[in-house]
Amino acid sequence: MNSLLADRGVLSVIEPEKLAVRKLPNRAGARPAVPTAEWAGSESEAEGQYGQCSGQPGMGQPGMGGGVPSAGWGMSAGYSNSVPLDQALLGATLAAESWAGQGPPLGQVLSLAQHQLALRRRLQVTDTSPTAQVAVPAYSSQELLEGLSQLQYSLAEAPAADPLYVENIKRQLNEALRVKGGADKAIGPAESDGIEIVGTLFQSLLQDAEVGEFARDNLRRLQGLVHKAAIRDQALFSSKEHPLLKLLERVAQIEEDPGEGGASMRSRLQDVIGQVNRSYDQNPAVVESLLGQLDAEIDHQGEDFQRGLQATVKVAEEQQRLLRERRARAGEAPPGEPSFPPELERWVGRAKSLRAGARLLMNANTPAPYVATIAWIGDDFNPYVLVDAKGAKIASLTLQQVVMYLRRGLVKVLREQQDTAIDRALFGVVNRLHRQVVEQATHDTLTNLYTRKAFLQVLEEQMPLPDARKEEPEAALCEIALENLRDVNARFGHESGDQMIREISEELMANCDPRHTVLGRLGGGEWGI
């Protein structure tokens, strides 16, 4: 199938959108391979539920009451206690997977993110100690806005070097409010969700390889303001036309200009961000009035890129012409196309399907990826000339290099129809929260080992099928049980018992090869290996 798609020139387009499909055992009564999700019903019912989810996202998903509720910070009603947790997790899993590769519709991003956060709260272990049962008052919205204002102005003056993750934001917010003389309070669930969604949004933006370092520095200056808007304005994520989202999108597109005009461009951008931070609370319309300045900057960048690109192509064509003339005078035949082993055939096809204008993610799967554009391809696919965002040449690769880089995953082809940075970041929000929920649902909080249900499911998936022709692999199943755990807890306290369980689990993890071993906590003092 890959060869067929490569011949048609579409493999490079769909490659980034391939779903990670789990193999389902072909046995009667098999359940979908969604961690911890019990499936009550026949195979035909399962197929029906999957069929509903694969079409229109948010419609007919199990555990979601037939659809995704409307957006709003009152998310605690999104899942009632009457909905079984396994069904709710399954519904959120199917919703997230049905949007893989294209991102969820913006109007449903907030709703799904809230569902994930609600599930995560339900999966958390409740502290039943007497001190934990004392009710802690929550900050009012006005108090939180005052605390976030301090964070907003400090970031506008000196943005943090690293992304401000959710816990760091909450810590700084609590410290700011305590300094003002307020009593220790908690951040309410609705406000906490708003902070978490915005924090995750910025985490995705600041880790996006297609967003340059200069843009990231300026995006950090806006994070405090967007946190405030999420608490104050429920419509923030209801439309891409929200002024703040349009502002983030424009800032994410701006590249640093190392030339003579770079200083004035940086000054203009900082002035725009400063005006927004100073004036947005009293006059939200200030953003719309400043977007035109950013659009003009982006248009100017596009013109610079085209001029640089044309100059690079002109030099490459001139060099190729001179090389042809020199060979003709010397009576040399053009070099033939290099030969490749058969196992590289599909990668050669992918390399040859690339065209001028294709955007590549270079150094993919490394800590320092960057985006380059193919400006020109020479005779017999040698060389591939790559340029940066200014149209300046940054690399010249042979066909052999392109083939090997594609094969090793060091070069990835970006889609021709570019998603915006906000599109990618919003999908990142849903994806990150979904991974956290699945991790939390399948792993024991105390030991981080598989839960009993997840442990049994992993074993079920690894068992050979009944009709397997190959010789069955040998395996051993071991159970370790502490028979005096209750006595330890009674004599020394539950904290000592928990510490003993943690240390035994760490010892097991240190001495069991994870490539060939599955570890799970089956109960209070029971482990399965």
BADO-529736 format. One record per residue (C-alpha): x, y, z. Coordinates in pm, whole numbers, padded with zeros to 5 digits, always signed. Layout:
XYZ ...
This chain:
+00000+00000+00000 +00287+00238+00081 +00439+00174-00262 +00107+00247-00432 +00065+00571-00234 +00423+00673-00312 +00363+00617-00684 +00062+00848-00664 +00264+01110-00474 +00036+01119-00170 +00232+00918+00086 +00420+01224+00209 +00091+01405+00259 -00085+01141+00468 +00220+01014+00657 +00188+01268+00942 -00184+01187+00974 -00158+00810+01012 -00342+00686+01319 -00163+00467+01569 -00397+00169+01527 -00390-00090+01803 -00418-00454+01702 -00737-00615+01827 -00722-00992+01894 -00947-01180+01655 -01138-01367+01918 -01503-01381+02018 -01621-01112+02255 -01304-00906+02219 -01316-00564+02374 -01177-00248+02214 -00815-00194+02315 -00886+00114+02523 -00717+00099+02864 -00947+00012+03158 -01264+00042+02952 -01507-00244+03020 -01726-00317+02720 -02073-00435+02811 -02230-00570+02494 -02180-00778+02184 -01932-00724+01903 -02206-00579+01686 -02282-00319+01953 -01913-00233+01974 -01894-00186+01599 -02201+00034+01610 -02050+00259+01876 -01723+00286+01686 -01912+00362+01367 -02089+00652+01529 -01762+00796+01657 -01570+00763+01333 -01797+01001+01145 -01901+01321+01316 -01681+01393+01619 -01881+01440+01936 -02190+01256+01813 -02314+00941+01978 -02004+00879+02187 -02058+00635+02473 -02056+00801+02811 -02113+01146+02659 -02489+01148+02650 -02504+01155+02269 -02275+01452+02216 -02022+01692+02358 -02184+01949+02586 -02146+02314+02499 -01839+02506+02609 -01826+02696+02935 -01624+02692+03254 -01904+02518+03446 -01747+02188+03348 -01820+01987+03659 -02160+01900+03514 -02000+01756+03201 -01988+01410+03357 -02244+01324+03618 -02167+01065+03881 -02426+00841+03718 -02198+00786+03417 -01967+00486+03476 -01607+00599+03481 -01497+00332+03232 -01759+00443+02981 -01665+00808+03027 -01298+00729+02969 -01385+00526+02661 -01596+00810+02522 -01318+01064+02569 -01065+00823+02417 -01273+00768+02104 -01337+01141+02068 -00966+01225+02089 -00869+00947+01848 -01137+01040+01596 -00977+01384+01565 -00619+01258+01535 -00426+01425+01253 -00676+01702+01182 -00749+01853+01521 -01091+01899+01680 -01332+02170+01568 -01245+02479+01767 -01590+02509+01918 -01549+02165+02077 -01189+02194+02197 -01283+02354+02527 -01561+02104+02592 -01341+01800+02531 -01056+01946+02736 -01299+01999+03024 -01417+01639+02994 -01057+01520+03018 -00999+01733+03326 -01320+01608+03486 -01211+01250+03423 -00871+01320+03570 -01029+01453+03889 -01249+01146+03917 -00945+00923+03878 -00751+01099+04152 -00717+00918+04483 -00907+01102+04755 -00715+01188+05069 -00933+01071+05360 -00707+01198+05640 -00873+01433+05895 -00662+01732+05785 -00767+01683+05423 -01136+01689+05517 -01115+02051+05638 -01280+02269+05376 -01044+02531+05229 -01210+02845+05092 -01151+02924+04725 -01018+03246+04579 -01279+03464+04417 -01250+03542+04048 -01155+03899+04135 -00872+03783+04362 -00739+03554+04090 -00752+03833+03834 -00553+04058+04067 -00290+03788+04118 -00270+03713+03747 -00229+04085+03674 +00099+04081+03867 +00212+03780+03666 +00100+03948+03342 +00305+04263+03399 +00614+04074+03518 +00606+03855+03204 +00554+04156+02979 +00871+04315+03119 +01091+04003+03146 +00945+03685+02994 +01044+03357+03156 +01319+03165+02979 +01124+02838+03002 +00755+02767+02934 +00543+02846+03240 +00381+02510+03303 +00057+02480+03494 +00196+02402+03838 +00446+02686+03809 +00168+02928+03713 -00043+02818+04010 +00254+02842+04247 +00338+03195+04134 -00027+03294+04156 -00058+03164+04514 +00263+03342+04615 +00142+03671+04465 -00190+03649+04651 -00023+03556+04981 +00211+03856+04949 -00097+04079+04925 -00193+03959+05273 -00465+03713+05180 -00522+03392+05370 -00424+03059+05221 -00699+02957+04985 -00751+02710+04702 -00804+02772+04334 -01154+02653+04245 -01202+02372+03992 -01347+02594+03717 -01069+02853+03745 -00809+02577+03780 -00933+02424+03454 -00904+02761+03281 -00546+02802+03402 -00460+02446+03298 -00604+02472+02947 -00426+02801+02878 -00102+02668+03029 -00119+02360+02809 -00200+02577+02507 +00117+02781+02562 +00319+02468+02630 +00216+02339+02287 +00286+02674+02119 +00631+02710+02276 +00730+02354+02181 +00610+02387+01821 +00907+02340+01587 +00738+02564+01329 +00736+02858+01571 +01070+03039+01577 +01259+03130+01894 +01196+03503+01839 +00820+03440+01822 +00834+03220+02134 +01000+03496+02336 +00721+03735+02244 +00445+03479+02300 +00570+03437+02657 +00497+03806+02714 +00128+03738+02647 +00074+03429+02863 -00039+03617+03175 -00291+03821+02977 -00444+03509+02816 -00473+03342+03160 -00675+03641+03278 -00893+03632+02968 -00971+03262+03022 -01118+03341+03365 -01298+03655+03255 -01417+03561+02904 -01593+03227+02847 -01591+03292+02470 -01211+03277+02447 -01206+02933+02281 -01541+02946+02106 -01413+03098+01782 -01086+03146+01598 -01195+03504+01542 -01144+03589+01908 -00901+03884+01904 -00654+03725+02147 -00630+03403+01944 -00576+03611+01629 -00303+03802+01812 -00127+03481+01923 -00145+03347+01567 +00011+03662+01419 +00291+03673+01678 +00369+03304+01616 +00433+03380+01246 +00687+03658+01295 +01052+03568+01236 +01350+03762+01365 +01511+03989+01108 +01891+03984+01148 +01932+04267+00898 +01934+04642+00940 +01558+04662+00983 +01556+04400+01257 +01595+04642+01548 +01301+04858+01440 +01088+04548+01374 +01163+04412+01722 +01080+04751+01871 +00748+04768+01685 +00647+04420+01797 +00736+04490+02160 +00536+04813+02140 +00230+04625+02012 +00253+04363+02289 +00309+04637+02548 -00002+04826+02433 -00212+04509+02451 -00091+04425+02801 -00155+04780+02925 -00490+04846+02758 -00674+04516+02704 -00852+04509+03042 -01015+04848+02982 -01042+04827+02602 -01040+04476+02444 -01089+04637+02102 -00727+04754+02117 -00619+04414+01983 -00817+04450+01660 -00671+04794+01602 -00316+04656+01630 -00357+04341+01420 -00309+04545+01102 +00045+04635+01211 +00129+04267+01258 -00029+04177+00923 +00191+04437+00755 +00497+04285+00925 +00401+03935+00807 +00345+04059+00451 +00686+04225+00460 +00840+03896+00572 +00672+03718+00281 +00816+03968+00035 +01164+03924+00187 +01130+03545+00156 +01034+03564-00211 +01325+03798-00290 +01570+03575-00105 +01425+03262-00266 +01456+03404-00618 +01818+03504-00554 +01902+03155-00420 +01736+02981-00718 +01916+03210-00962 +02256+03123-00812 +02175+02748-00812 +02065+02754-01177 +02376+02948-01278 +02600+02699-01099 +02426+02409-01273 +02466+02580-01613 +02839+02633-01557 +02880+02271-01448 +02708+02144-01765 +02932+02362-01985 +03247+02244-01810 +03150+01878-01857 +03067+01940-02222 +03409+02099-02286 +03583+01811-02108 +03377+01550-02293 +03245+01407-01962 +02913+01225-01947 +02669+01338-01677 +02695+01119-01366 +02436+00843-01357 +02176+00808-01086 +02317+00636-00776 +02201+00281-00705 +02017+00194-00387 +01952-00142-00219 +01599-00278-00263 +01501-00210+00101 +01543+00165+00037 +01318+00169-00269 +01019+00329-00100 +01238+00596+00061 +01393+00676-00277 +01040+00714-00414 +00948+00950-00132 +01262+01159-00188 +01193+01186-00561 +00830+01284-00499 +00945+01601-00322 +00906+01922-00519 +01033+02278-00488 +00824+02458-00227 +00789+02155+00002 +00845+02238+00368 +01060+02001+00571 +01109+01958+00944 +01484+01914+00978 +01652+01745+01276 +01314+01594+01359 +01308+01382+01676 +01597+01585+01819 +01596+01868+02076 +01666+02128+01804 +01431+02082+01504 +01383+02360+01251 +01180+02420+00934 +01338+02453+00588 +01189+02492+00240 +01309+02318-00076 +01398+02606-00308 +01535+02411-00604 +01617+02055-00715 +01897+01994-00963 +01939+01748-01250 +01881+01383-01155 +01763+01498-00810 +02103+01638-00713 +02126+01860-00521 +01828+01959-00305 +01882+02325-00211 +01714+02429+00115 +01642+02781+00237 +01537+02938+00567 +01248+03175+00642 +01436+03458+00471 +01490+03259+00150 +01865+03230+00220 +02038+02902+00140 +02109+02693+00450 +02186+02346+00309 +02253+02152-00009 +02174+01779+00014 +02238+01491-00224 +01968+01239-00312 +02145+00981-00093 +02136+01218+00206 +01767+01295+00162 +01686+00922+00138 +01880+00834+00454 +01744+01130+00652 +01387+01036+00559 +01449+00675+00654 +01598+00766+00991 +01319+01011+01069 +01557+01307+01080 +01359+01478+00804 +00980+01490+00798 +00766+01639+00524 +00520+01900+00652 +00177+01921+00501 +00131+02150+00202 -00189+02289+00350 -00038+02455+00652 -00223+02440+00981 -00196+02753+01186 +00005+02750+01507 -00321+02788+01703 -00473+02486+01524 -00175+02272+01619 -00166+02406+01975 -00536+02343+02038 -00502+01985+01918 -00198+01961+02146 -00415+02065+02441 -00662+01783+02382 -00388+01532+02306 -00180+01609+02615 -00477+01598+02849 -00596+01274+02689 -00256+01110+02741 -00257+01220+03104 -00602+01069+03161 -00509+00738+02998 -00185+00725+03197 -00373+00799+03518 -00644+00543+03441 -00401+00260+03369 -00134+00322+03633 -00146+00293+04010 -00101+00629+04180 +00125+00503+04460 +00367+00290+04255 +00317+00402+03893 +00280+00034+03797 -00012-00098+03591 -00340-00126+03777 -00491-00473+03811 -00728-00420+03520 -00460-00274+03291 -00215-00551+03389 -00464-00820+03290 -00544-00641+02966 -00176-00617+02868 -00138-00990+02934 -00452-01056+02728 -00310-00862+02434 +00024-01041+02449 -00119-01392+02470 -00100-01585+02139 -00428-01625+01953 -00596-01967+01971 -00539-02033+01600 -00172-01928+01607 +00044-02160+01397 +00377-02067+01548 +00510-02231+01861 +00379-02056+02168 +00641-01858+02362 +00723-01964+02713 +00624-01735+02996 +00606-01736+03374 +00344-01564+03590 +00442-01468+03943 +00240-01313+04224 +00395-01150+04529 +00172-01084+04828 +00248-00917+05162 +00035-01101+05414 +00117-00871+05704 +00045-00536+05534 -00263-00479+05748 -00059-00536+06065 +00210-00294+05942 -00052-00027+05875 -00214-00080+06216 +00115-00067+06407 +00313+00199+06218 +00049+00391+06022 -00060+00394+05658 +00225+00621+05554 +00476+00355+05658 +00279+00090+05473 +00269+00306+05161 +00644+00367+05183 +00705-00007+05206 +00488-00066+04897 +00675+00206+04707 +01016+00063+04795 +00920-00292+04700 +00782-00163+04368 +01102+00032+04299 +01306-00281+04375 +01095-00486+04134 +01130-00221+03859 +01506-00206+03911 +01544-00583+03875 +01294-00662+03597 +01382-00595+03233 +01093-00384+03100 +01142-00527+02749 +01038-00874+02862 +00845-00813+03183 +00505-00673+03271 +00460-00538+03624 +00132-00452+03792 -00005-00378+04137 -00295-00617+04173 -00421-00503+04511 -00315-00352+04842 +00001-00558+04894 -00009-00773+04580 +00204-00754+04268 +00181-00943+03942 +00489-01014+03727 
